[in-house]
Amino acid sequence: MPKGILIYAQITRDNYVHRVFFELLDKAKELAQKLGGVDVNAVFFASPDSIEGLKEAFSNMGVNNVFYFEDKRLKEYSTEYYSKLLIDLVLDIDPEILLIGATNQGRDLAPRVSSALHTGLTADCIELDINEKGQLSATRPTFGGQLMATILCKKYPQMATVRPNVFKVKSIDDRVDTKFIKREVNLDEIKNHVDILEFKKTVEEIINDLDSADIIVAGGMGLKNKQGFELLKQFADKIGAAIGATRSAVEAGLAPHSVQIGQTGKTVHPNIYIACGISGAIQHTVGMEGSAHIVAINNDACAQIFEIADTGIVGDVFEILPALIESYSCEK
């Protein structure tokens, strides 16, 4: 019988452990207790010069074993290298559950690993639990976000990817005797089909990092057209906010998919979330209802968004936004 939970810890290009690992770690601890107190383990890949610094990130976090691969060829993500080494590790330690963050990298790595292991994969989950039979119950949106499906995996390891910001980090100091286990790296027989020459951030990524934004200004179909979103961007620029959008606004071509928030987009937890012209359908609110303070602007006093808003403004967004922009311009 497989034992333990293994979490893939993605290392960023700045040599930090991606925050989604810590979100998964807290959830994994809960699952481990429901499985009778099994070990919670981690695995990461990095170049030799960054190993010692990365080890500190796993200290006092409640991880039982940290498996790591170090090689200069692992500095940048490689589908071929990472998947082969992770598959070998899984076959060796035989975990009951394998969790991977649904980042761009995780979405590339997870299906390749699951396919090679001949096991199932539930992707883009928003909830994880253990059922009465001791199986991983992974819940994700389906039918375009209209329904929620809870999926069970019949084979081991039971695999799931989880979007960043779905789970909040609760534990800060969890002292256990963490063991760091170096794994052998044998890449000579693996053909790497892609060489990374350079990474360049797009302007959109630089100015609109939803994952770490303290303030998000989001627009829905109430903004009507691209001119409406230009108004939204002007307001966001005045208050130093990131831009978000509903799925319907994205599908209408008013905003890029990268800023979509909701069941089929990103999940965010800013300090302030300002919803402009958003009706409040569950497909959107499930991705932002964890915000510390929600402000809603809508001309329909009965809009669903007001049910979860801390502050509600009933009125025409095309009158309110220009007034707010002028107000902040005067303050500067």
MOBEL-V610215 format. One record per residue. RES is the residue in one letter. SS is DSSP state (H for helix, E for strand, L for the rest). OMEGA is omega in radians with two decimals (none if undefined). Layout:
RES;SS;OMEGA, RES;SS;OMEGA
This chain:
M;L;3.11, P;L;-3.12, K;L;3.00, G;L;3.13, I;E;3.11, L;E;3.13, I;E;3.05, Y;E;3.14, A;L;3.14, Q;L;3.08, I;E;-3.11, T;L;3.12, R;L;3.07, D;L;3.13, N;L;3.00, Y;L;3.03, V;E;-3.12, H;L;-3.04, R;H;-3.12, V;H;3.08, F;H;-3.10, F;H;3.05, E;H;3.11, L;H;-3.11, L;H;3.12, D;H;3.12, K;H;-3.14, A;H;3.10, K;H;3.09, E;H;3.14, L;H;-3.12, A;H;3.11, Q;H;3.12, K;H;3.10, L;L;3.09, G;L;3.08, G;L;3.13, V;L;-3.14, D;L;2.99, V;E;-3.05, N;E;3.14, A;E;3.06, V;E;3.06, F;E;-3.14, F;E;-3.13, A;E;3.05, S;L;-3.07, P;H;-3.06, D;H;-3.11, S;H;-3.04, I;H;-3.05, E;H;3.11, G;H;-3.13, L;H;-3.14, K;H;-3.13, E;H;-3.12, A;H;-3.12, F;H;-3.12, S;L;3.10, N;L;3.12, M;E;3.09, G;L;3.10, V;L;-3.11, N;L;-3.13, N;E;3.07, V;E;3.09, F;E;-3.13, Y;E;3.09, F;E;3.12, E;E;3.14, D;L;-3.12, K;H;3.12, R;H;3.13, L;H;-3.12, K;L;3.09, E;L;-3.11, Y;L;3.07, S;L;3.13, T;H;-3.08, E;H;-3.10, Y;H;-3.05, Y;H;-3.09, S;H;-3.13, K;H;-3.12, L;H;3.13, L;H;3.11, I;H;3.12, D;H;3.13, L;H;-3.13, V;H;3.13, L;H;-3.12, D;H;-3.04, I;H;3.01, D;L;3.14, P;L;3.09, E;L;-3.09, I;E;3.04, L;E;-3.11, L;E;-3.13, I;E;3.09, G;E;-3.12, A;L;3.00, T;L;3.07, N;H;3.13, Q;H;-3.13, G;H;3.14, R;H;3.06, D;H;-3.05, L;H;-2.99, A;H;-3.11, P;H;3.11, R;H;3.13, V;H;-3.12, S;H;3.13, S;H;-3.13, A;H;-3.13, L;H;-3.13, H;L;3.11, T;L;-3.13, G;L;3.11, L;E;3.04, T;E;-2.99, A;E;3.06, D;E;-3.12, C;E;3.05, I;E;3.07, E;E;3.09, L;E;3.12, D;E;3.05, I;E;-3.11, N;L;-3.06, E;L;3.11, K;L;3.13, G;L;3.14, Q;L;3.06, L;E;3.08, S;E;-3.08, A;E;-3.08, T;E;-3.14, R;E;3.07, P;E;3.08, T;E;-3.08, F;L;3.09, G;L;3.13, G;L;-3.12, Q;L;-3.11, L;E;3.05, M;E;-3.12, A;E;3.04, T;E;-2.97, I;E;3.08, L;E;3.11, C;L;-3.06, K;L;-3.09, K;L;3.11, Y;L;-0.08, P;L;3.05, Q;E;-3.01, M;E;3.08, A;E;2.95, T;E;-3.08, V;E;-3.12, R;L;3.05, P;L;3.08, N;L;3.08, V;L;3.11, F;L;3.09, K;L;3.10, V;L;-3.10, K;L;-3.07, S;L;3.08, I;L;-3.09, D;L;-3.11, D;E;-2.98, R;L;2.99, V;L;3.13, D;L;-3.10, T;L;3.12, K;E;3.09, F;E;-3.02, I;E;3.13, K;E;-3.14, R;L;3.14, E;L;3.13, V;L;3.09, N;L;-3.06, L;L;-3.01, D;L;-3.10, E;L;-3.13, I;L;3.11, K;L;3.11, N;L;-3.02, H;L;-3.08, V;L;3.03, D;L;3.12, I;L;-3.13, L;L;-3.07, E;L;3.05, F;L;3.07, K;L;3.07, K;L;3.04, T;L;3.11, V;H;-3.12, E;H;3.14, E;H;-3.08, I;H;-3.02, I;H;-3.00, N;L;3.13, D;L;-3.10, L;H;-3.04, D;H;-3.08, S;H;-3.08, A;L;3.06, D;L;3.14, I;E;3.08, I;E;3.03, V;E;-3.05, A;E;-3.12, G;E;3.08, G;L;-3.10, M;H;3.08, G;H;3.09, L;H;2.93, K;L;-3.03, N;L;-3.11, K;H;3.08, Q;H;3.07, G;H;3.12, F;H;3.03, E;H;3.08, L;H;3.11, L;H;-3.14, K;H;3.10, Q;H;3.13, F;H;3.14, A;H;3.14, D;H;-3.13, K;H;-3.05, I;H;3.11, G;L;-3.08, A;L;3.01, A;E;-3.12, I;E;3.04, G;E;-3.13, A;E;3.05, T;L;3.13, R;H;-3.11, S;H;3.12, A;H;3.11, V;H;-3.12, E;H;3.10, A;L;3.10, G;L;-3.12, L;L;-3.11, A;L;3.13, P;L;-3.12, H;H;-3.09, S;H;-3.13, V;H;-3.13, Q;E;-3.13, I;E;3.12, G;L;-3.09, Q;L;-3.12, T;L;3.09, G;L;-3.12, K;E;3.00, T;L;-3.04, V;L;3.12, H;L;-3.13, P;L;3.04, N;L;3.13, I;E;3.10, Y;E;-3.11, I;E;-3.09, A;E;-3.08, C;E;3.12, G;L;-3.13, I;L;-3.06, S;L;3.12, G;L;3.09, A;L;-3.06, I;H;-3.13, Q;H;3.09, H;H;-3.01, T;H;3.12, V;L;-3.14, G;L;-3.09, M;L;-3.05, E;L;3.09, G;L;3.12, S;L;-3.09, A;L;-3.14, H;E;-3.10, I;E;3.07, V;E;-3.13, A;E;3.06, I;E;-3.10, N;E;-3.13, N;L;3.09, D;L;-3.10, A;L;-3.12, C;L;-3.12, A;L;-3.11, Q;H;-3.09, I;H;-3.13, F;H;3.14, E;H;3.13, I;L;-3.10, A;L;3.03, D;L;3.11, T;E;-3.13, G;E;3.09, I;E;3.12, V;E;-3.12, G;L;-3.11, D;L;-3.10, V;H;3.14, F;H;3.02, E;H;-3.07, I;H;-3.12, L;H;3.10, P;H;3.12, A;H;3.12, L;H;3.12, I;H;3.13, E;H;3.14, S;H;-3.14, Y;H;3.09, S;H;3.14, C;H;-3.12, E;H;-3.14, K;L;none
